């Protein structure tokens, strides 16, 4: 008997082919597993969607039944007649809509410019401190609200005319000038150290001093509420 001997090179080639075949079979098996998992997932999804699709179909049938009740030939003919009768109105409405759209399109750049100007103005106000001033002013109003009662505000409203008239009189140029000169003199001029009765009497001969004393006496008399004072003659 003759014995068949496999060469080592042929044996290695056979093993390599078996490895490749094994890898291909494993790939086919894995692909089959993936395909089966996909089919099972689709089946589960269809089972989950079955109640939803059934309910949606039933709702669609119900809505179509309701539409069929109204969408008969008579109603459709009546609707067509109304559309034909109102063709001019529909055309006018479309013209107005087009005009409005053109107005919006033309006004868009103006609106952007206005918003830009507003933002710039607000930034300028913030830079100048307007908002901080307004915040502090709100604090002043809070103090006023806390300090005055409702009766005080009512009394203020009843006398607002007299208050405004008094403020108007106090802001006259001659009154403001007198206040400014008085404040300036009190701040800048120092009285002499050797004040004597003789010096005061000498000052009484100054026409300006006489006019000042006359005004002071007139002011004191008006405070007493006894009417207009008599005119003081100056030398």
Helices and strands as residue ranges (DSSP letters): H 8-70, H 73-85, H 87-128, H 130-147, H 150-158, H 160-170, H 173-188, H 197-203, H 207-224
